[in-house]
């Protein structure tokens, strides 16, 4: 009985450090972190559990990185975990259970430079180039609602592009436009 109680207390003590604040202050509790993503440019999708039982799952992160690669150059980068957590929490916040449609994710510096020349609103030092930004929509969730929920998280940058039907999220400093 005493041994069982010590084991239970040990298990609780092991779990408590996993309850932590992520980079944008939201409480992350033990459990699984999942994302379902569809890249509208490549037609590729992934449904990944990228964190479970207190650990990141490397193969699932690699699958996410592949779907979020620069579709213009086929280059990949490790997508920022804080950004993935933002997406995961945002979906939980809005109650959406569909898959995110990806408008833009990683952009190589070469792709970003070309877009900067031809597209209004592209930053020369975009967070997209560092795997810290994504432009998304979530079918079944009104864009205005998704935007408001993202702002309520007080996490990184949040941009609203209703004419193009997407929001921008990044894991940089908190700001909005």
C-alpha positions as CSV (number, residue, x, y, z in Angstrom):
1,X,0.0,0.0,0.0
2,X,2.8,2.5,0.9
3,X,4.7,1.4,-2.2
4,X,1.7,2.0,-4.4
5,X,1.1,5.4,-2.9
6,X,4.8,6.3,-3.5
7,X,4.4,5.1,-7.1
8,X,1.3,7.2,-7.6
9,X,2.9,10.3,-6.0
10,X,6.0,9.7,-8.2
11,X,3.8,9.6,-11.3
12,X,2.0,12.8,-10.3
13,X,5.4,14.5,-9.7
14,X,6.6,13.4,-13.1
15,X,3.5,14.9,-14.8
16,X,3.5,18.2,-13.1
17,X,6.6,19.5,-14.9
18,X,4.8,18.8,-18.2
19,X,2.1,21.4,-17.4
20,X,3.9,24.5,-18.6
21,X,3.4,27.8,-20.4
22,X,4.5,27.8,-24.0
23,X,6.1,30.8,-25.7
24,X,2.9,32.8,-25.9
25,X,1.7,32.1,-22.3
26,X,-1.1,29.6,-23.0
27,X,-1.2,26.7,-20.6
28,X,-0.2,23.4,-22.2
29,X,-1.4,20.4,-20.3
30,X,-0.4,16.8,-20.8
31,X,-2.1,15.1,-23.7
32,X,-1.8,15.0,-27.5
33,X,-1.2,17.9,-29.8
34,X,-2.5,17.3,-33.3
35,X,-2.9,19.1,-36.5
36,X,-4.6,18.3,-39.8
37,X,-3.3,20.4,-42.7
38,X,-4.0,20.7,-46.4
39,X,-1.6,22.6,-48.7
40,X,-3.7,24.1,-51.4
41,X,-0.7,24.5,-53.7
42,X,0.6,21.0,-53.7
43,X,-2.6,19.1,-52.9
44,X,-0.8,17.3,-50.0
45,X,-2.2,16.8,-46.6
46,X,-1.2,15.5,-43.3
47,X,-3.0,14.5,-40.1
48,X,-0.3,14.4,-37.4
49,X,-0.1,13.9,-33.7
50,X,3.2,15.8,-33.2
51,X,3.4,15.6,-29.4
52,X,2.2,12.8,-27.1
53,X,3.2,11.3,-23.8
54,X,5.4,14.3,-23.0
55,X,7.5,14.1,-26.2
56,X,7.6,15.5,-29.6
57,X,7.2,12.9,-32.3
58,X,10.0,13.5,-34.8
59,X,8.5,11.6,-37.8
60,X,5.2,13.5,-37.4
61,X,7.1,16.9,-37.2
62,X,8.9,15.9,-40.4
63,X,5.6,15.1,-42.1
64,X,4.3,18.5,-41.1
65,X,7.5,20.2,-42.3
66,X,7.1,18.5,-45.7
67,X,3.5,19.7,-46.2
68,X,4.5,23.2,-45.1
69,X,7.6,23.4,-47.4
70,X,8.1,26.2,-49.9
71,X,6.1,24.8,-52.9
72,X,7.9,27.1,-55.3
73,X,11.4,25.7,-54.6
74,X,10.6,22.5,-52.7
75,X,12.8,23.6,-49.8
76,X,12.0,22.6,-46.3
77,X,12.8,24.0,-42.8
78,X,11.8,22.9,-39.3
79,X,8.6,24.8,-38.6
80,X,8.6,26.5,-35.2
81,X,7.0,24.4,-32.5
82,X,5.4,27.6,-31.0
83,X,3.6,28.2,-34.3
84,X,2.3,24.6,-34.4
85,X,1.1,25.0,-30.8
86,X,-0.7,28.3,-31.8
87,X,-2.5,26.4,-34.6
88,X,-3.4,23.5,-32.3
89,X,-4.7,25.9,-29.6
90,X,-6.6,28.1,-32.0
91,X,-8.4,25.1,-33.4
92,X,-9.4,24.0,-29.9
93,X,-10.5,27.5,-29.2
94,X,-12.9,27.8,-32.2
95,X,-14.1,24.2,-31.9
96,X,-13.2,23.4,-35.5
97,X,-12.4,19.8,-36.2
98,X,-11.6,20.1,-39.9
99,X,-8.2,20.6,-41.5
100,X,-6.5,23.9,-41.9
101,X,-6.1,25.0,-45.5
102,X,-2.6,26.4,-46.0
103,X,-2.3,29.5,-48.2
104,X,1.4,30.1,-47.4
105,X,3.8,28.6,-44.9
106,X,7.6,28.4,-45.2
107,X,9.1,30.6,-47.9
108,X,12.7,30.4,-48.9
109,X,14.5,33.7,-48.9
110,X,14.6,33.5,-52.8
111,X,10.8,32.9,-52.9
112,X,10.2,35.7,-50.4
113,X,12.3,38.1,-52.4
114,X,10.4,37.3,-55.6
115,X,7.1,37.8,-53.8
116,X,8.3,41.1,-52.3
117,X,8.9,42.4,-55.8
118,X,5.5,41.3,-57.1
119,X,3.0,41.3,-54.2
120,X,1.9,44.1,-51.9
121,X,2.3,43.5,-48.2
122,X,5.2,41.0,-48.3
123,X,7.9,41.8,-45.7
124,X,11.6,41.6,-46.7
125,X,12.3,40.0,-43.3
126,X,9.1,37.9,-43.2
127,X,8.7,35.3,-40.4
128,X,7.7,32.9,-43.2
129,X,11.4,32.6,-44.1
130,X,12.2,31.2,-40.7
131,X,9.3,28.8,-40.3
132,X,7.6,31.0,-37.9
133,X,4.6,32.1,-39.9
134,X,1.6,30.7,-41.7
135,X,-1.4,31.9,-43.7
136,X,-4.5,29.8,-43.1
137,X,-8.2,29.4,-43.2
138,X,-10.3,26.8,-41.4
139,X,-13.3,25.5,-43.4
140,X,-16.5,25.6,-41.3
141,X,-15.2,28.4,-39.2
142,X,-16.0,32.0,-40.2
143,X,-12.8,33.9,-41.0
144,X,-13.8,36.8,-38.7
145,X,-14.4,34.3,-35.8
146,X,-11.0,32.7,-36.5
147,X,-9.3,36.1,-36.5
148,X,-10.9,37.2,-33.2
149,X,-10.0,33.9,-31.5
150,X,-6.4,34.3,-32.7
151,X,-6.3,37.8,-31.3
152,X,-7.7,36.6,-28.0
153,X,-4.7,34.2,-27.6
154,X,-2.3,37.2,-27.5
155,X,0.2,35.1,-29.3
156,X,2.6,36.5,-31.9
157,X,1.4,38.4,-35.0
158,X,-2.1,38.1,-36.3
159,X,-3.1,39.5,-39.7
160,X,-6.5,39.6,-41.2
161,X,-7.0,39.3,-45.0
162,X,-10.8,39.0,-45.6
163,X,-10.6,39.7,-49.4
164,X,-8.1,36.8,-49.8
165,X,-10.0,34.7,-47.2
166,X,-7.1,33.9,-44.8
167,X,-5.5,35.0,-41.5
168,X,-1.8,35.2,-40.9
169,X,-0.3,33.8,-37.7
170,X,3.3,34.0,-36.6
171,X,5.2,33.2,-33.4
172,X,7.0,36.5,-33.4
173,X,6.2,39.5,-31.1
174,X,2.6,40.2,-30.3
175,X,1.1,42.6,-32.9
176,X,-1.9,42.9,-35.2
177,X,-2.9,44.3,-38.6
